[in-house]
Amino acid sequence: MSERTPLQPPTSILIVGCGCFGASTALSLRGRYAHFPQLITLLDRSASPPEIDAASSDINKIVRQDYADPLYATLAIRAIDRWRKDPLYESNFHECGVLVAAHKRTKNEAYVRKSYELNKEEQRRSEAGKKVWVLQGEGMWKEVYGRVPQIVRKEELERNTAYYNEAGGWADSRQAVVDVVSILRSSGVQFVQGEAQSLLYANDSRTVQGVKLFDGRTLTADLTILASGAWTSRLLPELGHELVPTGQVVGTIQLDAKEAELYRDAPVSLFLDTGFYSFPPTQTGLVKFAMHSAGFLNPTATLPSTPRTTLSPGYETQQIPLSARAHLIEQLARVYPALQKRDWTGSRLCWYTDRRTGDWLIDYDPSREGLFVASGGSGHAFKFFPILGDLVVKRLEGRLEEEASKVWSWKGVEGRVDKSREGRETCQVLERKREAKL
């Protein structure tokens, strides 16, 4: 763990990025140091964060406490409690329950079993009154999926080890960030629109004093926090192999009002042997489905990968690889066979910031003064949005619990692996000629 003198306010703090990590950190700092309203400056590419190609700029994200790792399972329970009870978050949280499954005799089956055992114990102690149970037989699956027509085929059911957790569901991620940004603006936090090109150094070439923007402006601060998601390694190239941007495939299908009503009570479904997951329809009838996998790389000359989004010149339509579309359709049939042949409303690549272990990076830069990194969401950070900033501030102040400090440190913990994606394919390289038309 990198050692630094704990944050001593008042000081000036620049947060680069106003997505999941940046907005939540700013909110926690504002609450912690309410007497210093000009303490925080937030820099974001968008005048109205989050930017449209940010990972958090989405119609929904899974909010689950279903982890095989006790550290994340415990934190997720705390986060879900905030989603339920805090007026700032509750309107964006939809607790429909979560189904977790994996094919038997795969590496991921062990994850499902461990997650079930952890949740079973936690639910016994919980005051929320939620239940968790193993799904055995077609009748139980039908009970969970309600009125959904033509659910998972019987032969597919028998291949899975699965359980259903009444706790958890999904959150409207974009709106949740927008709501926090609104609170920050009204409380005096300063916002600057622009894109960071490089770090700004003092004469000693070791002390970071802020950032230089692509338009030539400079922003200075005593402490700079990089919360720039998949763009973090552009400012810190040495993290290019540690925080790797990977494109994850997402698709959507529009249901009419009658269809949406049939699917309305479905749970979030997460199949860990392939990484496929799906949501019940939104209020407007949009069904989203996606992959939590090794993803796709977009290599560059100086970094192993960089995000290629709707804002990248030449890629305004953000099409997905044909092979990925075919695989997603195949997986959709596992849950909703009736939707397998439906036209898609849209598709995109959601850019994760992947760390090899699946753990976040929340730490001071050991080789620089005045620089802190809060990134590496690895596809599972947003569910912690209501408490994530508190965890970052604890680390800033030297109050974070020892286990979490080690796991999220610059060095990390040797031997840890991302078991939610264990045993899957390695990253694939994006090729423009193999993109789907939608």
C-alpha positions as CSV (number, residue, x, y, z in Angstrom):
1,M,0.0,0.0,0.0
2,S,1.3,3.4,-0.9
3,E,1.9,5.6,2.1
4,R,1.0,9.3,2.1
5,T,0.2,11.9,4.7
6,P,-3.6,11.8,5.1
7,L,-5.5,14.6,3.4
8,Q,-5.5,17.7,5.5
9,P,-8.1,20.3,4.4
10,P,-8.5,23.0,3.4
11,T,-6.7,22.4,0.2
12,S,-7.7,22.4,-3.5
13,I,-8.8,19.2,-5.2
14,L,-9.2,18.6,-8.9
15,I,-11.2,15.5,-9.9
16,V,-10.7,14.4,-13.5
17,G,-13.8,12.6,-14.6
18,C,-17.4,12.9,-13.4
19,G,-18.7,9.4,-13.8
20,C,-19.2,6.7,-11.2
21,F,-15.9,7.3,-9.3
22,G,-15.6,11.0,-9.9
23,A,-19.2,12.1,-9.0
24,S,-19.4,9.8,-5.9
25,T,-16.0,11.0,-4.7
26,A,-16.9,14.7,-5.1
27,L,-20.2,14.1,-3.2
28,S,-18.4,12.5,-0.3
29,L,-15.7,15.2,-0.2
30,R,-18.4,17.8,-0.2
31,G,-20.2,16.2,2.7
32,R,-16.9,15.7,4.6
33,Y,-15.7,19.3,4.1
34,A,-18.9,21.2,3.8
35,H,-17.3,24.4,5.2
36,F,-15.0,24.6,2.2
37,P,-17.4,25.0,-0.8
38,Q,-14.7,25.9,-3.2
39,L,-12.5,22.9,-2.3
40,I,-13.5,20.8,-5.3
41,T,-13.2,21.3,-9.0
42,L,-14.7,18.6,-11.4
43,L,-13.4,18.3,-14.9
44,D,-15.4,16.4,-17.4
45,R,-15.6,16.2,-21.2
46,S,-19.3,16.9,-21.1
47,A,-21.0,20.1,-19.9
48,S,-23.7,17.8,-18.5
49,P,-22.0,14.8,-17.1
50,P,-21.8,11.9,-17.6
51,E,-20.6,12.0,-21.2
52,I,-22.6,9.8,-23.5
53,D,-19.8,7.3,-24.0
54,A,-18.9,6.9,-20.3
55,A,-19.6,3.5,-18.8
56,S,-22.0,5.0,-16.3
57,S,-24.0,6.7,-19.1
58,D,-26.4,3.8,-19.5
59,I,-30.1,3.0,-19.0
60,N,-29.3,0.4,-16.3
61,K,-26.6,-1.4,-14.3
62,I,-26.9,-4.5,-12.2
63,V,-27.1,-3.9,-8.5
64,R,-26.4,-7.2,-6.8
65,Q,-24.8,-8.5,-3.6
66,D,-24.1,-11.8,-5.2
67,Y,-20.3,-12.1,-4.8
68,A,-18.1,-15.1,-3.9
69,D,-15.7,-12.6,-2.3
70,P,-16.7,-11.6,1.2
71,L,-15.1,-8.1,0.8
72,Y,-17.4,-7.1,-2.1
73,A,-20.4,-9.1,-0.8
74,T,-20.3,-7.1,2.5
75,L,-19.9,-3.8,0.7
76,A,-22.6,-4.6,-1.8
77,I,-25.1,-5.2,1.1
78,R,-24.2,-1.8,2.5
79,A,-24.6,-0.2,-0.9
80,I,-28.0,-1.8,-1.6
81,D,-29.2,-0.5,1.8
82,R,-28.4,3.0,0.6
83,W,-30.1,2.4,-2.7
84,R,-33.2,1.4,-0.9
85,K,-33.3,4.1,1.8
86,D,-31.4,7.2,0.7
87,P,-33.8,9.7,-1.1
88,L,-31.0,10.6,-3.5
89,Y,-30.8,7.1,-4.9
90,E,-34.0,5.3,-4.2
91,S,-36.0,6.6,-7.2
92,N,-33.4,5.1,-9.5
93,F,-33.3,1.7,-7.9
94,H,-35.6,-1.1,-9.0
95,E,-35.4,-4.2,-6.7
96,C,-36.6,-7.0,-9.0
97,G,-34.3,-9.6,-7.6
98,V,-31.3,-11.3,-9.2
99,L,-31.0,-14.8,-10.7
100,V,-27.4,-16.2,-10.7
101,A,-26.6,-19.3,-12.7
102,A,-23.8,-21.2,-14.4
103,H,-23.6,-24.5,-16.2
104,K,-22.6,-27.4,-14.0
105,R,-19.0,-28.6,-14.0
106,T,-17.7,-25.2,-15.1
107,K,-15.3,-23.1,-13.1
108,N,-18.0,-20.5,-12.6
109,E,-20.3,-23.0,-10.9
110,A,-18.1,-22.8,-7.8
111,Y,-18.6,-19.0,-7.8
112,V,-22.4,-19.5,-7.9
113,R,-22.2,-21.9,-4.9
114,K,-19.9,-19.7,-2.9
115,S,-22.0,-16.6,-3.6
116,Y,-25.2,-18.5,-2.6
117,E,-23.6,-19.6,0.7
118,L,-22.5,-16.0,1.5
119,N,-25.9,-14.6,0.7
120,K,-27.8,-17.2,2.6
121,E,-25.8,-16.3,5.8
122,E,-26.2,-12.5,5.2
123,Q,-29.9,-12.8,4.6
124,R,-30.4,-14.5,7.9
125,R,-28.9,-11.5,9.6
126,S,-30.5,-8.9,7.4
127,E,-33.4,-6.7,8.5
128,A,-34.6,-6.3,4.9
129,G,-36.6,-9.5,4.9
130,K,-35.3,-10.7,1.6
131,K,-34.9,-14.4,0.8
132,V,-32.5,-16.4,-1.3
133,W,-33.1,-19.9,-2.6
134,V,-31.7,-22.5,-4.9
135,L,-33.8,-23.1,-8.1
136,Q,-34.6,-26.8,-8.6
137,G,-37.0,-27.8,-11.3
138,E,-39.0,-26.0,-13.9
139,G,-41.7,-24.9,-11.5
140,M,-39.2,-22.8,-9.5
141,W,-37.9,-21.1,-12.6
142,K,-41.4,-20.2,-13.8
143,E,-42.2,-18.8,-10.3
144,V,-39.1,-16.5,-10.6
145,Y,-39.8,-15.4,-14.1
146,G,-43.6,-14.8,-13.6
147,R,-45.6,-14.3,-16.8
148,V,-42.6,-14.2,-19.2
149,P,-43.6,-16.2,-22.2
150,Q,-41.4,-19.2,-23.3
151,I,-38.8,-18.9,-20.6
152,V,-35.6,-20.9,-20.4
153,R,-36.0,-24.3,-22.0
154,K,-36.2,-27.4,-19.7
155,E,-33.1,-29.0,-21.0
156,E,-31.2,-25.7,-20.4
157,L,-32.6,-25.5,-16.8
158,E,-31.2,-28.9,-16.0
159,R,-27.7,-27.9,-17.1
160,N,-27.5,-25.0,-14.6
161,T,-26.7,-24.5,-11.0
162,A,-28.8,-21.5,-10.1
163,Y,-30.3,-19.5,-7.2
164,Y,-32.6,-16.5,-6.9
165,N,-31.9,-13.6,-4.5
166,E,-34.8,-11.3,-3.7
167,A,-32.3,-8.6,-2.8
168,G,-30.9,-6.5,-5.6
169,G,-32.0,-5.6,-9.1
170,W,-30.9,-2.7,-11.3
171,A,-30.4,1.1,-11.2
172,D,-30.8,3.8,-13.8
173,S,-27.1,4.6,-13.9
174,R,-27.2,7.7,-16.0
175,Q,-29.9,9.3,-14.0
176,A,-28.3,8.4,-10.7
177,V,-25.1,10.3,-11.8
178,V,-27.2,13.2,-13.1
179,D,-28.9,13.5,-9.7
180,V,-25.6,13.6,-7.9
181,V,-24.2,16.2,-10.3
182,S,-27.3,18.4,-9.6
183,I,-26.6,18.2,-5.9
184,L,-22.9,19.1,-6.4
185,R,-23.7,22.1,-8.6
186,S,-26.2,23.5,-6.1
187,S,-23.7,23.1,-3.3
188,G,-20.9,25.2,-4.9
189,V,-18.7,22.5,-6.4
190,Q,-17.0,24.0,-9.5
191,F,-17.4,22.3,-12.9
192,V,-15.2,22.7,-15.9
193,Q,-15.9,21.3,-19.3
194,G,-12.8,20.1,-21.1
195,E,-10.6,17.1,-21.8
196,A,-7.3,16.5,-20.0
197,Q,-4.3,16.0,-22.3
198,S,-1.5,15.5,-19.8
199,L,-0.6,15.9,-16.2
200,L,0.9,19.3,-15.1
201,Y,4.2,19.0,-13.1
202,A,6.1,21.3,-10.8
203,N,9.8,22.0,-11.5
204,D,10.8,18.8,-9.7
205,S,9.0,16.7,-12.4
206,R,7.6,14.6,-9.6
207,T,4.9,16.7,-8.0
208,V,1.6,16.9,-9.9
209,Q,0.0,20.3,-9.8
210,G,-3.1,19.6,-12.0
211,V,-3.7,18.9,-15.7
212,K,-3.2,20.6,-19.1
213,L,-6.3,20.5,-21.4
214,F,-6.3,19.8,-25.1
215,D,-7.5,23.4,-25.7
216,G,-4.4,24.8,-24.0
217,R,-5.9,25.7,-20.6
218,T,-4.4,24.5,-17.4
219,L,-6.2,23.6,-14.1
220,T,-4.1,23.5,-10.9
221,A,-4.7,21.9,-7.6
222,D,-2.8,20.7,-4.5
223,L,-4.3,17.2,-5.1
224,T,-5.4,15.7,-8.4
225,I,-7.7,12.7,-8.5
226,L,-7.9,10.7,-11.7
227,A,-11.3,9.2,-11.9
228,S,-11.3,9.1,-15.7
229,G,-12.3,5.4,-16.2
230,A,-11.2,3.9,-19.5
231,W,-9.2,7.0,-20.3
232,T,-7.0,6.8,-17.2
233,S,-4.1,5.2,-18.9
234,R,-3.9,8.0,-21.5
235,L,-2.8,10.3,-18.6
236,L,-0.7,7.6,-16.9
237,P,0.7,5.4,-19.8
238,E,2.5,3.1,-17.3
239,L,-0.9,1.9,-16.2
240,G,-1.7,0.8,-19.8
241,H,-1.3,-2.9,-18.9
242,E,-2.8,-2.5,-15.4
243,L,-6.0,-0.6,-16.3
244,V,-7.0,-1.9,-19.7
245,P,-10.0,-0.5,-21.6
246,T,-12.1,-3.4,-22.9
247,G,-15.2,-3.1,-25.0
248,Q,-18.2,-5.1,-23.7
249,V,-21.1,-5.9,-26.1
250,V,-24.5,-4.5,-25.3
251,G,-27.8,-4.9,-27.2
252,T,-31.4,-3.6,-26.7
253,I,-34.8,-4.7,-28.0
254,Q,-38.0,-2.5,-27.8
255,L,-41.1,-4.3,-26.5
256,D,-44.6,-2.9,-27.1
257,A,-46.8,-2.2,-24.1
258,K,-48.4,-5.6,-24.0
259,E,-45.1,-7.4,-24.2
260,A,-43.5,-5.2,-21.6
261,E,-46.2,-6.1,-19.2
262,L,-45.5,-9.8,-19.6
263,Y,-41.8,-9.3,-18.9
264,R,-42.2,-6.7,-16.2
265,D,-41.7,-9.0,-13.2
266,A,-38.7,-10.8,-14.6
267,P,-35.5,-10.6,-12.5
268,V,-32.1,-9.5,-13.5
269,S,-30.5,-12.7,-15.0
270,L,-26.7,-13.4,-14.7
271,F,-25.2,-16.5,-16.3
272,L,-21.6,-16.6,-15.1
273,D,-20.3,-19.4,-17.3
274,T,-20.6,-17.1,-20.4
275,G,-21.0,-13.7,-18.7
276,F,-24.4,-13.1,-20.3
277,Y,-26.8,-10.9,-18.4
278,S,-30.2,-9.4,-19.0
279,F,-32.7,-7.0,-17.4
280,P,-36.5,-6.7,-17.2
281,P,-37.9,-3.9,-19.5
282,T,-37.5,-0.3,-18.5
283,Q,-40.5,1.9,-18.0
284,T,-40.4,2.6,-21.8
285,G,-40.3,-1.2,-22.6
286,L,-36.6,-1.4,-23.5
287,V,-34.9,-4.7,-22.8
288,K,-31.1,-4.6,-22.4
289,F,-28.8,-7.6,-22.6
290,A,-25.1,-7.8,-22.6
291,M,-21.9,-9.7,-21.9
292,H,-19.5,-9.5,-18.9
293,S,-16.5,-11.1,-20.5
294,A,-12.9,-10.6,-21.5
295,G,-14.2,-8.1,-24.1
296,F,-12.6,-6.4,-27.1
297,L,-9.4,-4.4,-27.3
298,N,-8.8,-1.4,-29.5
299,P,-5.0,-1.3,-29.8
300,T,-3.0,1.9,-30.3
301,A,0.7,2.6,-30.9
302,T,1.5,3.5,-27.4
303,L,-1.1,1.7,-25.2
304,P,-2.5,-1.8,-25.3
305,S,-6.0,-0.4,-25.8
306,T,-8.0,2.8,-25.9
307,P,-11.8,3.4,-25.9
308,R,-13.4,3.5,-29.3
309,T,-16.8,5.1,-28.8
310,T,-19.5,7.0,-30.6
311,L,-17.4,10.1,-30.0
312,S,-14.4,8.6,-31.8
313,P,-14.0,10.1,-35.3
314,G,-15.2,7.5,-37.9
315,Y,-17.1,5.4,-35.4
316,E,-20.2,7.6,-34.8
317,T,-22.6,4.6,-35.1
318,Q,-20.6,2.5,-32.6
319,Q,-21.3,-0.8,-34.3
320,I,-20.4,-4.1,-32.6
321,P,-18.4,-7.1,-34.1
322,L,-20.6,-9.5,-36.0
323,S,-19.2,-12.5,-34.1
324,A,-20.2,-10.8,-30.8
325,R,-23.7,-10.1,-32.1
326,A,-24.2,-13.8,-33.0
327,H,-22.9,-14.9,-29.6
328,L,-25.2,-12.5,-27.8
329,I,-28.3,-13.7,-29.8
330,E,-27.3,-17.3,-28.9
331,Q,-27.1,-16.4,-25.2
332,L,-30.4,-14.4,-25.3
333,A,-32.1,-17.7,-26.2
334,R,-31.0,-19.2,-22.9
335,V,-33.2,-16.7,-21.0
336,Y,-35.8,-15.3,-23.5
337,P,-36.2,-17.7,-26.5
338,A,-39.2,-15.6,-27.7
339,L,-36.9,-12.6,-28.3
340,Q,-34.1,-14.5,-30.1
341,K,-35.3,-13.5,-33.6
342,R,-36.5,-10.0,-32.8
343,D,-34.9,-6.9,-34.4
344,W,-32.6,-4.9,-32.1
345,T,-33.2,-1.3,-31.3
346,G,-29.5,-0.6,-30.9
347,S,-26.1,-1.9,-29.8
348,R,-22.9,-0.5,-28.4
349,L,-19.6,-1.3,-26.8
350,C,-19.5,-0.3,-23.1
351,W,-15.9,0.4,-22.2
352,Y,-14.8,-1.2,-18.9
353,T,-11.6,-0.2,-17.2
354,D,-10.3,-3.7,-16.4
355,R,-7.8,-4.6,-13.8
356,R,-6.4,-8.2,-14.0
357,T,-7.7,-9.1,-10.6
358,G,-11.1,-7.5,-11.0
359,D,-10.2,-5.2,-8.1
360,W,-10.4,-1.4,-8.2
361,L,-7.4,0.9,-8.0
362,I,-8.0,3.4,-5.2
363,D,-4.6,4.7,-4.1
364,Y,-2.0,7.4,-4.1
365,D,0.5,7.2,-7.0
366,P,3.7,5.9,-5.2
367,S,6.0,7.6,-7.8
368,R,4.4,11.1,-7.7
369,E,3.3,13.6,-5.2
370,G,-0.2,15.2,-5.4
371,L,-1.7,12.4,-7.5
372,F,-4.4,9.9,-6.5
373,V,-6.2,7.4,-8.7
374,A,-9.8,6.1,-8.3
375,S,-10.4,3.8,-11.3
376,G,-10.4,0.2,-12.5
377,G,-14.1,-0.5,-12.1
378,S,-13.7,-3.8,-13.9
379,G,-17.4,-3.9,-14.8
380,H,-18.8,-4.1,-11.3
381,A,-18.2,-0.7,-9.6
382,F,-21.5,1.1,-10.3
383,K,-23.6,-0.9,-7.9
384,F,-21.5,0.6,-5.1
385,F,-22.2,4.2,-6.3
386,P,-23.9,5.3,-3.1
387,I,-20.9,4.3,-0.9
388,L,-18.0,4.4,-3.4
389,G,-17.0,8.0,-2.7
390,D,-17.0,7.3,1.0
391,L,-14.5,4.5,0.4
392,V,-12.3,6.8,-1.7
393,V,-12.3,9.5,0.9
394,K,-11.4,7.0,3.6
395,R,-8.3,6.0,1.6
396,L,-7.5,9.6,1.0
397,E,-7.6,10.2,4.8
398,G,-5.8,7.0,5.7
399,R,-8.9,5.5,7.4
400,L,-9.8,2.7,5.0
401,E,-9.9,-0.8,6.4
402,E,-6.6,-2.7,6.0
403,E,-8.0,-5.5,3.8
404,A,-9.6,-3.1,1.3
405,S,-6.5,-0.8,1.4
406,K,-4.3,-3.8,0.3
407,V,-6.7,-5.1,-2.3
408,W,-7.2,-1.7,-4.0
409,S,-3.6,-0.6,-3.6
410,W,-1.2,0.2,-6.4
411,K,0.5,-3.2,-5.9
412,G,-2.7,-5.1,-5.3
413,V,-2.7,-8.6,-3.7
414,E,-0.7,-11.3,-5.4
415,G,-2.8,-14.3,-6.4
416,R,-6.2,-12.7,-6.6
417,V,-8.1,-13.3,-9.8
418,D,-11.5,-12.1,-11.2
419,K,-13.5,-15.3,-10.6
420,S,-16.6,-13.8,-12.1
421,R,-14.9,-14.1,-15.5
422,E,-12.7,-17.1,-14.7
423,G,-12.2,-19.7,-17.5
424,R,-13.5,-17.5,-20.3
425,E,-11.9,-16.4,-23.6
426,T,-9.1,-13.9,-23.7
427,C,-9.6,-10.4,-25.1
428,Q,-10.3,-10.1,-28.9
429,V,-9.1,-7.3,-31.1
430,L,-11.7,-5.0,-32.8
431,E,-11.6,-5.1,-36.6
432,R,-13.7,-2.6,-38.4
433,K,-14.6,-4.9,-41.3
434,R,-16.3,-7.4,-39.0
435,E,-18.8,-5.0,-37.5
436,A,-22.5,-5.5,-37.5
437,K,-24.9,-3.1,-39.1
438,L,-26.7,-2.3,-35.9
